[in-house]
Amino acid sequence: MTPMLEQYLRFKGEHPGALLFYRMGDFYEMFFEDAVTAARELQLTLTSRNPDAEAPIPMCGVPHHAIEGYLAELLDKGFKVAVCDQIEDPKQAKGLVKRAVTRVLTPGTAVEEGNLRAKEHNFLAALYYDADERAGGLAWVDFSTGEWSGLFSRDAARLWQWMVKIGPRELLLPDGLEPPRDIPHEGVHISRFPVKPHFDFAGGRDKVLKAQSVADLDALDVGDKPQLVRAMGALLTYLTATQMRDLGHLRPFRPVNLGRHMLLDEVTERNLELFRRLDGRKGKGTLWHVLDRTVTAMGGRLLESTLRQPWLDLAPINATQEAVAWLVEDVDRREALGAALADVHDLERLTTRIFLNRAAPRDFTALRQSLRVLPALRERADAGEAAPGAARELFSGWDDLDDIRELLDRALVDAPPVLVTEGGLFRPGYHPELDELMELTEHGEARIQELFASEREACSLPKLKLGYNRVFGYYFELSRAGGYPPEHFERRQTLANCERYVTPALKELEEKLTAAGDKRKSLEYNLFTELRGRIAAVRDRIMETAARVARLDVWQGLATAAAAGDWTRPVLRQDISIAIKAGRHPVVEAVQGVGNYVPNDVTLGDAAKLLLITGPNMAGKSTVLRQTALIAILAQIGSFVPAARAEIGLVDRVFCRVGASDNLAQGQSTFMVEMMETARILRQAGRRSLIILDEIGRGTATFDGLALAWAVVEDLCGRDDGLGVRTLFATHYHELTALEGRLPGLRNANIAVKEWKGDIVFLRRLLPGPADRSYGVEVAKLAGVPRNVVKRAREILTELERSREPGKAASSGRELGQPALPGLLGGLAAPAETAPPHAESLLLDELSRLELDRMTPLEALTKLCDWKNRFGGPASQGD
């Protein structure tokens, strides 16, 4: 065990959960189990430090100049990495070079550009819940920008839902607290810590007050939220331990105000495919893909935050609408803005890296390039009194940061090197001493040549030569026939045909040149550190300008999307009505094309709070449901909407239960997932909510499903003393259409279908009234089901329709016209002649053991057939 390995293991012991990158010269090396892991994950060659030993030590390494790419790959896979650097010049070290762990990188604390997605936040979150107090807090921070926020709730489920919603890359939990089984957390790296000191209230309070420079917690609106303070304290404890520096770049903490924003839980985001498709993928097929026309990373993140939490206050909605309308109408201004914004880099993350001393020279040139754009951006966007109020307010406090741009222009060269230590960063004229050193290093060879030429001429030695090697450095060479050396020539080496000499002037000049290179690099490093400090000192100014640029980018992005999609400006109201004329689904329309999409009208109000929509599969019911919710969401972020006209009463929460899915890993069937989501909606929906329900009850037996769907409809129509909740309810249970006129505020609608020469044509048009048929067999034919199966299905359907009991509509599925199933099954199988003894008790026993939520309709019919054969004899019928 060498001293170097002892030092390595000491640092490894201080950071047991991290891979240790240990600097040795031009490489970062890893040893023991870290080397095995790194070689496997990074596809590196695994060698050994002592290959001939009885127990060789595994080893692998990466070049120091390429470390960031390898770190990014490890962080993306969820690893933590401790970077151990040399903090002493090896040339001046006596014995083992001094080293120290200078940073610990984790998935949730990355700030380097290669570790981040430009338009996405990179959140580190901490969740704490006190079961005794029945209260908890969730706090999250984007360390790359300094933005942080949190949520207090007495409902543990809500905290976990918000955790999924914000999607942190890393989650801190106290020991013993586990995510609920139904909460997806794939891709989230979970770290657990003891309650003390990480989640301790007193320690957390002190850390929060210090980090935010406030006297009490009430200044942050968390004075009455101790559980949230614990989560905030856990974040600060973790960040201090991993970053090893003060956290002065954190912005003011802003807790989520649920009363100011529309709430979209993670289930609704998923079902509406706001950011990801139902298959979990991003890109085409999502609202984000259609909506996001922002140019800058800052604008993209601001738009994402707004889309996740639309406003519930008319003031910011109307202000954004005015700005968007202004840019929709002024095409030249909008396009000029987009072109200028394209040259603006990520000011928020650039400034954070500079503040944290994690910036490379090219981060400064990216900042300089961005600042050069600001005056032109203001000139192209500032229309004075002709601009809307929001734009005038934005430009009234606009800061071009001219002094910072001028400093960077004067200081840095156009294309600086990748590393600070390489030198060549600064322009001539920035610093007098540096100018002198630059003259020596950049023109040193010319000075040597000048000295050589003067010596040759002064000493009349036309055959004198100038040479260089690593042993002697520069020297003069004179052949034996070339003449006699003057007295000031000092012989250094004698060869067969010549002699090599140096002179005092040559030695002095060479020493100056050698020292100048090292002095220049050292001086440039110090000047770079000083420049970094000057930029870091004005971080607040840069961040304020970045926020204004982001808002401007969001406006032009929404205007560009509106112009491209021919969207219109909606009217927002304080009532609870919704009136959409010729509404379209923005994502479906983008895929199909404007000419292929059939728009539809949707009206919800006092006369129709619940719209019961029937029609066959593939006709477009789900599209109409989703587009209504999407139009409401778009309207409340200040966007235009895909409709000819839209009037939206403010929605405080959107619930969306669509599609069929199961969670087999958690032992939850399709029906169980459906019922859990429905239960959440019924518990949490209020008068201002908008509910989207698609095919409730289809995951279980027919009668059970119908009964559940019916009960849900009754509950939603009867809320708030019969005022009801705005709901779009799509169903295949045609029996429910008989409820129109019986339940207040329920109206029937259907997706029109046309029969033509034995086939059906989907007209995609939403019309008043119920559908007359489900057309399931016809849809199966269109889907390519074999002809013999379709033919047999029609025969069975005819038999089922004959067995209906027409003309009845009351409180049971059978009386509403359900098929007389026992009678039908009697035609399919002959009944037993007599019932077995104790038939009633046997039947009741089997009935009590049935798991209805796990049975399909076909299995239920089969079971009824079996009972008919076994218990359907005269004795049973006589009872």
Buried (B, 14 or more C-beta within 10 A) or exposed (E): EEEBBEBBBEBBEEBEEBBBBBBBEEBBBBBBEBBBBBBEBBEBEEBBBEEEEEEEBBBBBBEBEEBBEBBBBBBEEBBBBBBBBBEBEEEEEEEEBEBEBBBBBBBBBBBBBEBBEEBBBBBBBBBBBBEEEEBBBBBBBBBBBBBBBBBBBEBBBBBBBBBBBBBBBBBBBBEEBEBEEBBBBEEBBBBEBEBEBBBBBEBBBEBBBEBBEBEEBEBBBBEEBBBBBBBBBBBBBBBBEBBEBEBEBBBEBEBBEBEEBBBBBBBBBBBBBBBBBBEEEEEEBBBBBBBBBBBBBBBBBBBBBBBBBBBBEBEBBBBBBBBBBBBBEBEEBBBBBBBBBEBBBBBBBBBBBBBBEBBBBBBBBBBBBBBBBBBBBBEBBBBEEEBBEBBBBBBEEBBBBEEBBEBBEEBBBEEBBEEBEBBBBBBEEBBEEBBEBBBBBEEBEEBBEEBBEEBBEEBEBEEBBBEEEEEBBBBBBBEEEBBEBEEEBBEBBEEEEBBBBBBEEBBEBBEBBBEBBEBBBEBBBEBBEEBBEBBBEBBEBBBBBBBBBBBBBBBBBBBBBBBEBEBBBBBBBEEBBBBBBBBBBBBBBBEEEEEEBBBBBBBBBEEBBBBBBBBBBBBBBBBBBBBBBBBBBBBBBBBBBBBBBBBBBBBBBBBBBBBEBBBEEEEBBBBBBBBBBBEBBBEBBEEBBBBBBBBBBBBBBBBBBBBBBBEBBBEBBBBEEEBBBBBBBBBBBBBBBBBBEEBBBBBBBBBBBEEEEEEBEBBBBBBEEBBEBBBEBBBBBBEEEEEEEBEEBEEEBEEBEEBBEEEEEEEBBBEBBBBBBBEBBBEEEEBBEEBEEEBEEBBEEBEEEEEEBEBEBEEBBEBBBEBBBBBBBEBBEEE
